[in-house]
């Protein structure tokens, strides 16, 4: 797979970015270098290597779920810049398609 201008434009739109021409070229170059590096790793013989199941031998120290340090709704909403008395109100960030 090669990264081309069309894919960069799709990524720019999906990420809601506005890249300059220089940035697009740099991104295309960098992403292609990353893919080349991954392809280089495919040349390694890994048939004798066991799959890694865990990164370390540490075991999670789990604790019981307990409700602690609760803040009531009125106190939580008191610091909110905008609310309707029950819920936080936030600006819309995802445009309609």
Secondary structure, 3 states (H helix, E strand, C coil): CCCCHHHHHHHHHHCCCCCCHHHHHHHHHHHHHHHHHHHHHCCCCCCCCCCCCCCCCCCCCCCCCCCCCCCCHHHHHHCCCCECCCCECCCCCCCCC
